[in-house]
Amino acid sequence: MIQFPEGFVWGAATAAYQIEGGARDGGRGPSIWDTFSRTPGKVFAGHTGDVACDHYHRYADDVALMAELGLRAYRFSVSWPRIRPDGTGPANPAGLDFYDRLVDELRGRGIEPIVTLYHWDLPQALEDRGGWTSRETAEQFASYAGAVHARLGDRVDIWTTLNEPWCAAFLGYASGIHAPGRQDPAAAFAAAHHLMLGHGLAAQALRAAGARTIGLTLNPDSVFPADPDSQADVAAARVVDGVKNRLFFDPVLRGKYPADVLEHVSRFTDTAFLRDGDEQVIGEPIDLLGVNYYAPTYVRAQAGAPGDPAYPGTEDIAFVPPTGPVTAMGWQIEPAGLTALLERIGRDYPGVPIIITENGAAFDDRPAPDGRVADPERISYLDGHLRAAHAAIARGVDLRGYLVWSFLDNFEWAEGYRKRFGIVYTDYDTQRRTIKDSGRWFREVIRRNGLAE
Ligand code: FCB
């Protein structure tokens, strides 16, 4: 047996816009994803989150299904525009009521709620005032965090402020493939800073209100030089590591942006958004670091390569296309990248417990005529990554838990509903849920707290 430590947290994750639907219910205001998904050409086949998995209405059945899967924890996000439909002002009680009921339902079934306060659905009203490029958004975020804590804090112990600020900043404001769809590197760096500032301010507000476990979720890359013996490739990997990883890790866990990254950023902006004292706020100690991992990144120095607009300043760097097996997203399957990443975090940023807040894979699942959804590739992906996580624990990494992305198939951002990550199959015509083979497999993993050798 490959045995995980006692008390290891097993669960699954989702996000509000991806599953809830009920886009106009309970006084919810519009978010940047409502706007973006309605903009022609932005999301596959014009899909939107208007209905999604209709979880807003079906949450009680969904929680029952989680219990059937044996989940011990469930990571969900709170929709900011449900709580503050206009971005600011008093909290909307109907919005809070929904999460209140959800948390009660989870607790009633013995499932630990893990709350994410921001999983990309910024109120459109705040985007209209500059979105994350504006300092006000960071301040508003902390205030909203306080409002959610005031209602749920008596039953929720684990709080994460942001999900994947790199995506929010760089896919949202640099490459523009995510909402709000802006393509301006300077704006993306300002957004990254204000996201981190929002994290720090919210962490302080949560701490002052008595929250026990506070953290945030990053999606660091495991960045490798294509040729480890090439100095130029190693230097290229360091640049990508700077804008993807150290730009976030260092201020949060060391209280300071790295000098080489600031220099890189100054190619695009005068960084006037960075004010005295900000790094101290961002460096507010956290209790738990969430890590999302899907695939490794390989880069090579290559004169004339266009770079990737999601990583501003990577001209002359080639992102090497995957070799070997990939998922339906085209993402390389390489569990060893997870071990390397966890070990690196443990080594460079010691002292903070880690939880894998997302890991999983999309495949083209199809129900058989008898309704069964066989997904051996997903089982193999999850199995490989759990072994990789276990290897990191064996080498001393303080890993406390593992949450599968995702509990059920849902709205996969720019890919719409065509990419399925769930361990539960969603039939979008009928909203019927079917536990996939991987869901049954995961239930066994949880039951045994481990894997067969
Ligand atoms: C992550 C997101 C999550 C999901 C997975 C596949 O970047 O946090 O919402 O879309 O990717």
Boltz pocket constraint, residues with backbone or C-beta under 6 A from the ligand:
constraints:
  - pocket:
      binder: B
      contacts: [[A, 15], [A, 18], [A, 163], [A, 164], [A, 167], [A, 219], [A, 292], [A, 358], [A, 405], [A, 411], [A, 412], [A, 413], [A, 421]]
      max_distance: 6.0
